[in-house]
């Protein structure tokens, strides 16, 4: 984020004026984002490697070849959230601009953690977060946020069959410590087991 030295003369930076006045709708238009029907939020694929990895060179969990990597822009607004899901590949989140994002990660060993993506490094926010394959993940703006523009990079590259939606009742049984966030980050109309 760009800024200038504050009038106090210390090292704190003022918010970029462009960011203050920019809206989620403007970002959707400028970056040609589309609703992410399955997950929530808005996205557009910005990169897909033309080189591919053949199926026989990939771990057994993959069916078919994969691009070396893929990347997207991803936008969250107050009306949207990233519904809990997991992927077959590692995913790297990059925070670009806007307001902080709260991410829940639920690990295969039964543990979980909450991370904050954002630009306030002095208060523990992360501009980049790794979600290893097989880790359940969901995210939303922190309360009061207007928007957050993120990017994600997936390698081996993303294919729709690599996406698995989280089921609220199953996740609640395994990760009851994170009950409130699981409820907030799952859709009511998802199929229950």
MARVEX-932465 format. One record per residue: x, y, z of N, C-alpha, C in turn; residue in three letters. Coordinates in steps of 0.001 Angstrom, whole numbers, plus 500000, padded with zeros to 6 digits. Example, Ala and Ser with C-alpha at 12.3 -4.5 7.8 and 13.67 -1.06 7.14 Angstrom:
<sites>
[site [513190 494310 507800] [512300 495500 507800] [513200 496700 507800] "ALA"]
[site [512850 497750 507080] [513670 498940 507140] [512900 500030 507870] "SER"]
</sites>
This chain:
<sites>
[site [500844 498839 500000] [500000 500000 500000] [500891 501225 500000] "UNK"]
[site [500572 502205 499175] [501354 503420 499118] [500856 504390 500166] "UNK"]
[site [501698 505253 500610] [501305 506256 501589] [502407 507267 501729] "UNK"]
[site [502280 508121 502719] [503298 509122 502972] [503560 509181 504459] "UNK"]
[site [504684 509784 504828] [505006 509952 506241] [503923 510821 506858] "UNK"]
[site [503440 510420 508029] [502370 511175 508670] [502876 512533 509145] "UNK"]
[site [501929 513440 509431] [502299 514766 509899] [503047 514691 511216] "UNK"]
[site [502868 513635 511980] [503555 513478 513255] [505045 513248 513055] "UNK"]
[site [505443 512912 511839] [506849 512678 511573] [507313 511289 511946] "UNK"]
[site [506403 510396 512331] [506812 509034 512673] [506761 508159 511432] "UNK"]
[site [506904 506871 511621] [506963 505955 510483] [505615 505393 510065] "UNK"]
[site [504509 505869 510635] [503207 505352 510231] [502807 505973 508895] "UNK"]
[site [502057 505204 508120] [501665 505648 506786] [500173 505898 506733] "UNK"]
[site [499776 506902 505982] [498361 507182 505740] [497864 506246 504647] "UNK"]
[site [496558 505941 504649] [495994 505100 503589] [496068 505816 502250] "UNK"]
[site [496223 505057 501215] [496232 505583 499850] [494860 506170 499548] "UNK"]
[site [494822 507423 499076] [493540 508072 498780] [492708 507281 497787] "UNK"]
[site [493352 506666 496784] [492600 505874 495809] [491864 504732 496490] "UNK"]
[site [492527 504079 497438] [491906 502948 498111] [490726 503396 498958] "UNK"]
[site [490829 504571 499575] [489759 505062 500436] [488463 505218 499645] "UNK"]
[site [488566 505711 498400] [487375 505996 497619] [486974 504882 496665] "UNK"]
[site [487806 503888 496494] [487481 502789 495602] [486416 501908 496254] "UNK"]
[site [485544 501339 495429] [484496 500454 495941] [484672 499049 495366] "UNK"]
[site [484036 498106 496012] [484046 496742 495500] [483469 496667 494099] "UNK"]
[site [482397 497419 493840] [481775 497410 492502] [482745 497911 491442] "UNK"]
[site [483539 498926 491779] [484523 499427 490825] [485580 498370 490525] "UNK"]
[site [486026 497673 491549] [487035 496625 491349] [486470 495505 490489] "UNK"]
[site [485237 495113 490751] [484580 494078 489944] [484588 494492 488473] "UNK"]
[site [484249 495746 488206] [484203 496243 486833] [485601 496360 486223] "UNK"]
[site [486530 496968 486948] [487877 497200 486414] [488635 495915 486121] "UNK"]
[site [488446 494896 486960] [489186 493642 486805] [488359 492543 486141] "UNK"]
[site [487117 492877 485734] [486235 491931 485036] [485978 490674 485887] "UNK"]
[site [485706 490893 487169] [485439 489775 488079] [484022 489254 487884] "UNK"]
[site [483855 487964 488131] [482556 487296 488037] [482240 486653 489384] "UNK"]
[site [480951 486485 489708] [480620 485789 490959] [481204 484377 490970] "UNK"]
[site [481761 483999 492110] [482274 482629 492289] [481109 481830 492869] "UNK"]
[site [480379 481155 492011] [479115 480506 492382] [479307 479488 493505] "UNK"]
[site [480290 478641 493404] [480489 477577 494391] [481008 478122 495724] "UNK"]
[site [482005 478978 495672] [482726 479407 496882] [482183 480685 497498] "UNK"]
[site [481709 481612 496673] [481336 482944 497145] [482412 483940 496744] "UNK"]
[site [482108 485227 496873] [483033 486261 496444] [483023 486404 494934] "UNK"]
[site [484055 487066 494415] [484179 487351 492982] [485595 487002 492538] "UNK"]
[site [485741 486557 491292] [487069 486142 490837] [487207 486266 489326] "UNK"]
[site [488447 486208 488886] [488772 486015 487481] [490136 485327 487434] "UNK"]
[site [490241 484338 486572] [491540 483683 486394] [492444 484626 485608] "UNK"]
[site [493643 484862 486131] [494592 485780 485497] [495768 485063 484864] "UNK"]
[site [495958 483792 485226] [497105 483050 484697] [496819 481557 484737] "UNK"]
[site [497188 480892 483668] [497171 479430 483593] [498376 479045 482756] "UNK"]
[site [499313 478359 483372] [500517 477951 482652] [500143 477150 481425] "UNK"]
[site [500807 477433 480317] [500574 476670 479099] [501266 475310 479160] "UNK"]
[site [502249 475195 480038] [502919 473906 480213] [502129 473075 481220] "UNK"]
[site [502093 471773 480994] [501298 470897 481842] [502134 469742 482382] "UNK"]
[site [501611 469183 483467] [502207 468004 484083] [501319 466818 483713] "UNK"]
[site [501865 465777 483090] [501023 464625 482723] [500528 463889 483966] "UNK"]
[site [499359 463260 483832] [498741 462558 484966] [499696 461553 485603] "UNK"]
[site [500455 460820 484800] [501335 459783 485356] [502476 460357 486193] "UNK"]
[site [502760 461657 486056] [503811 462298 486847] [503268 462942 488128] "UNK"]
[site [501946 462931 488284] [501292 463551 489437] [500957 462517 490505] "UNK"]
[site [500760 462943 491750] [500258 462020 492773] [498902 461431 492359] "UNK"]
[site [498558 460285 492907] [497336 459565 492521] [496053 460351 492733] "UNK"]
[site [496058 461354 493613] [494824 462109 493887] [494347 462912 492675] "UNK"]
[site [495219 463137 491711] [494849 463894 490517] [494387 462955 489412] "UNK"]
[site [493303 463333 488773] [492798 462612 487609] [492961 463522 486399] "UNK"]
[site [493874 463205 485531] [494141 464036 484361] [495347 464927 484577] "UNK"]
[site [495760 465565 483498] [496931 466445 483568] [496576 467734 484291] "UNK"]
[site [497593 468494 484716] [497407 469777 485379] [498409 470783 484823] "UNK"]
[site [497988 472032 484756] [498928 473108 484458] [499932 473195 485593] "UNK"]
[site [501116 473716 485283] [502115 473905 486345] [501544 474751 487478] "UNK"]
[site [500804 475816 487123] [500236 476716 488136] [499097 477515 487519] "UNK"]
[site [498226 478021 488388] [497160 478930 488000] [497112 480067 489018] "UNK"]
[site [496519 481199 488628] [496376 482341 489535] [495057 483045 489254] "UNK"]
[site [494492 483637 490310] [493253 484408 490186] [493345 485682 491011] "UNK"]
[site [492513 486676 490630] [492134 487756 491534] [490910 487245 492277] "UNK"]
[site [490778 487623 493562] [489634 487190 494363] [489205 488349 495250] "UNK"]
[site [487931 488696 495202] [487403 489833 495949] [486348 489384 496940] "UNK"]
[site [486475 489874 498166] [485448 489687 499186] [484788 491023 499478] "UNK"]
[site [483486 490990 499691] [482693 492168 500049] [481933 491847 501332] "UNK"]
[site [481297 492846 501961] [480532 492553 503184] [479400 491545 502963] "UNK"]
[site [478906 491454 501728] [477800 490535 501423] [478279 489138 501046] "UNK"]
[site [479583 488932 500994] [480097 487639 500534] [481101 487069 501525] "UNK"]
[site [481392 485794 501346] [482455 485133 502110] [482951 483961 501289] "UNK"]
[site [484141 483498 501639] [484701 482308 501005] [484229 481116 501818] "UNK"]
[site [483311 480358 501258] [482740 479204 501942] [483815 478142 502183] "UNK"]
[site [483746 477480 503325] [484764 476488 503680] [484855 475407 502608] "UNK"]
[site [486091 475172 502195] [486379 474181 501151] [487827 473732 501303] "UNK"]
[site [488194 472716 500529] [489599 472318 500456] [489928 471946 499022] "UNK"]
[site [491229 472040 498725] [491730 471766 497380] [492716 470608 497409] "UNK"]
[site [492989 470064 496240] [493963 468985 496096] [495394 469510 496000] "UNK"]
[site [495559 470818 495789] [496872 471440 495634] [497065 472512 496692] "UNK"]
[site [498325 472895 496916] [498623 474021 497797] [498103 475301 497161] "UNK"]
[site [497636 476231 498012] [497140 477522 497536] [497824 478625 498334] "UNK"]
[site [498337 479623 497630] [498997 480758 498264] [498108 481975 498082] "UNK"]
[site [497726 482622 499191] [496924 483839 499162] [497838 485048 499252] "UNK"]
[site [497524 486076 498457] [498273 487330 498441] [497279 488456 498721] "UNK"]
[site [497551 489277 499735] [496685 490416 500045] [497152 491612 499223] "UNK"]
[site [496241 492196 498425] [496600 493340 497583] [496148 494669 498175] "UNK"]
[site [494856 494798 498461] [494383 496058 499016] [493013 495873 499632] "UNK"]
[site [492624 496877 500415] [491325 496845 501066] [491457 496589 502542] "UNK"]
[site [490454 495938 503086] [490350 495723 504525] [490769 494308 504904] "UNK"]
[site [491117 494110 506184] [491615 492801 506631] [490601 491669 506440] "UNK"]
[site [491152 490490 506222] [490371 489272 505993] [490716 488254 507076] "UNK"]
[site [489686 487672 507646] [489830 486616 508652] [489722 485269 507940] "UNK"]
[site [490767 484445 508057] [490771 483127 507417] [490802 482035 508480] "UNK"]
[site [489911 481079 508339] [489899 479880 509182] [490553 478751 508415] "UNK"]
[site [491498 478070 509068] [492106 476861 508507] [491861 475714 509473] "UNK"]
[site [491344 474598 508960] [491069 473399 509750] [491926 472271 509192] "UNK"]
[site [492834 471758 510010] [493877 470836 509562] [493462 469374 509736] "UNK"]
[site [494009 468481 508907] [493653 467052 508977] [493898 466411 510340] "UNK"]
[site [494820 466961 511135] [495107 466378 512460] [494100 466798 513523] "UNK"]
[site [493071 467564 513139] [492045 467995 514080] [492293 469374 514672] "UNK"]
[site [493417 469977 514369] [493709 471319 514875] [493165 472358 513897] "UNK"]
[site [493197 473596 514310] [492761 474682 513456] [493387 475983 513905] "UNK"]
[site [493301 476987 513051] [493812 478302 513423] [493100 479368 512604] "UNK"]
[site [493126 480569 513155] [492565 481735 512491] [493716 482684 512186] "UNK"]
[site [493799 483117 510929] [494837 484037 510477] [494167 485294 509936] "UNK"]
[site [494867 486415 510011] [494353 487656 509448] [495259 488089 508307] "UNK"]
[site [494680 488171 507111] [495396 488714 505953] [495149 490211 505920] "UNK"]
[site [496223 490968 505737] [496088 492410 505681] [497442 493071 505611] "UNK"]
[site [497440 494389 505671] [498679 495148 505512] [499267 495648 506826] "UNK"]
[site [498580 495446 507939] [499074 495933 509227] [500023 494907 509842] "UNK"]
[site [501240 494875 509332] [502229 493889 509774] [502575 494051 511243] "UNK"]
[site [502578 495296 511751] [502937 495539 513152] [501948 494895 514113] "UNK"]
[site [500725 494636 513634] [499717 493990 514480] [499462 492540 514078] "UNK"]
[site [500440 491930 513417] [500383 490500 513154] [499652 490067 511897] "UNK"]
[site [499184 491018 511089] [498513 490627 509847] [499546 490098 508862] "UNK"]
[site [499098 489224 507984] [499971 488587 507001] [499592 489036 505589] "UNK"]
[site [500566 489485 504780] [500249 489821 503391] [500214 488590 502487] "UNK"]
[site [500677 487460 503017] [500681 486209 502246] [500412 485060 503221] "UNK"]
[site [499532 484153 502817] [499183 482993 503648] [499176 481754 502762] "UNK"]
[site [499768 480683 503276] [499797 479408 502565] [498696 478503 503130] "UNK"]
[site [497947 477872 502238] [496975 476845 502632] [497436 475553 501968] "UNK"]
[site [498029 474646 502755] [498471 473373 502173] [497281 472549 501664] "UNK"]
[site [497536 471698 500686] [496483 470841 500140] [495809 470063 501265] "UNK"]
[site [494520 469851 501139] [493787 469059 502111] [493374 469796 503367] "UNK"]
[site [493781 471050 503551] [493379 471845 504714] [492078 472572 504360] "UNK"]
[site [491078 472431 505239] [489829 473167 505040] [490103 474646 505258] "UNK"]
[site [489513 475487 504415] [489724 476929 504519] [488446 477676 504205] "UNK"]
[site [488251 478788 504893] [487157 479706 504621] [487595 481085 505076] "UNK"]
[site [486990 482137 504526] [487436 483486 504870] [486291 484484 504721] "UNK"]
[site [486447 485587 505450] [485488 486691 505363] [486195 487978 505751] "UNK"]
[site [485581 489101 505376] [486087 490388 505832] [485929 490485 507336] "UNK"]
[site [486855 491165 507989] [486632 491499 509391] [485454 492461 509464] "UNK"]
[site [484751 492464 510571] [483573 493298 510749] [483881 494753 510402] "UNK"]
[site [483007 495356 509612] [483171 496745 509214] [483952 496939 507934] "UNK"]
[site [484528 495859 507391] [485307 495968 506167] [484436 496266 504959] "UNK"]
[site [485004 496990 503969] [484286 497362 502751] [484566 496398 501616] "UNK"]
[site [485832 495982 501486] [486226 495010 500477] [487650 494579 500761] "UNK"]
[site [488039 493464 500174] [489441 493028 500183] [489722 492402 498830] "UNK"]
[site [490771 492876 498186] [491223 492289 496942] [492426 491414 497245] "UNK"]
[site [492282 490150 496930] [493317 489153 497151] [493692 488539 495816] "UNK"]
[site [494765 487793 495829] [495111 486938 494713] [495441 485579 495276] "UNK"]
[site [495236 484538 494484] [495693 483214 494902] [496450 482566 493758] "UNK"]
[site [497443 481783 494137] [498227 480998 493198] [498126 479543 493632] "UNK"]
[site [497817 478657 492705] [497647 477234 493004] [498619 476439 492137] "UNK"]
[site [499304 475479 492780] [500247 474630 492038] [500266 473233 492643] "UNK"]
[site [500158 472169 491827] [499770 472163 490422] [498458 472929 490225] "UNK"]
[site [498266 473409 489013] [497161 474304 488703] [495783 473768 489068] "UNK"]
[site [494884 474700 489368] [493519 474380 489783] [492684 473850 488625] "UNK"]
[site [491886 472844 488932] [490820 472347 488070] [489578 472175 488955] "UNK"]
[site [488380 472430 488421] [487171 472375 489245] [486993 471074 490031] "UNK"]
[site [487413 469933 489488] [487241 468671 490204] [488140 468564 491440] "UNK"]
[site [489065 469500 491619] [489947 469506 492784] [489321 470222 493977] "UNK"]
[site [488125 470790 493805] [487437 471588 494830] [486432 470720 495572] "UNK"]
[site [486467 470777 496908] [485496 470043 497733] [484893 470996 498755] "UNK"]
[site [483570 471159 498730] [482868 472015 499688] [482801 471344 501051] "UNK"]
[site [482940 472154 502092] [482811 471644 503459] [481356 471506 503852] "UNK"]
[site [481050 470453 504586] [479691 470226 505093] [479646 470652 506550] "UNK"]
[site [478750 471582 506842] [478687 472187 508165] [478632 471151 509288] "UNK"]
[site [477709 470201 509205] [477543 469265 510329] [478770 468375 510520] "UNK"]
[site [479430 467996 509451] [480642 467167 509556] [481775 467975 510173] "UNK"]
[site [481951 469210 509731] [483008 470065 510267] [482771 470382 511742] "UNK"]
[site [481519 470614 512124] [481217 470912 513528] [481560 469735 514445] "UNK"]
[site [481365 468530 513963] [481710 467349 514776] [483209 467236 514990] "UNK"]
[site [483985 467572 513988] [485436 467419 514074] [486152 468630 514644] "UNK"]
[site [485540 469818 514525] [486227 471054 514914] [485302 471943 515746] "UNK"]
[site [484717 471399 516815] [483722 472138 517599] [484281 473422 518207] "UNK"]
[site [485573 473502 518425] [486208 474704 518979] [485983 475925 518085] "UNK"]
[site [485763 475693 516792] [485607 476778 515828] [484157 476900 515349] "UNK"]
[site [483210 476522 516219] [481790 476444 515880] [481257 477711 515203] "UNK"]
[site [481460 478865 515828] [480883 480104 515300] [481405 480426 513900] "UNK"]
[site [482702 480260 513691] [483265 480541 512366] [482809 479519 511331] "UNK"]
[site [482704 478262 511723] [482221 477237 510786] [480799 477562 510338] "UNK"]
[site [479944 477969 511272] [478573 478332 510916] [478567 479546 509995] "UNK"]
[site [479412 480542 510296] [479463 481756 509482] [480006 481498 508078] "UNK"]
[site [480864 480486 507936] [481565 480262 506674] [481075 479033 505907] "UNK"]
[site [479871 478561 506229] [479252 477481 505463] [477868 477940 505030] "UNK"]
[site [477402 477380 503954] [476101 477752 503416] [475026 476827 503989] "UNK"]
[site [473902 477409 504386] [472798 476632 504960] [472259 475587 504013] "UNK"]
[site [472266 475887 502716] [471633 474990 501755] [472558 473896 501236] "UNK"]
[site [473738 473746 501856] [474640 472695 501377] [474107 471333 501820] "UNK"]
[site [474389 470322 501014] [473941 468977 501350] [474584 468522 502651] "UNK"]
[site [473761 467977 503535] [474241 467490 504822] [474286 465963 504788] "UNK"]
[site [475257 465410 505493] [475341 463937 505562] [474465 463427 506675] "UNK"]
</sites>
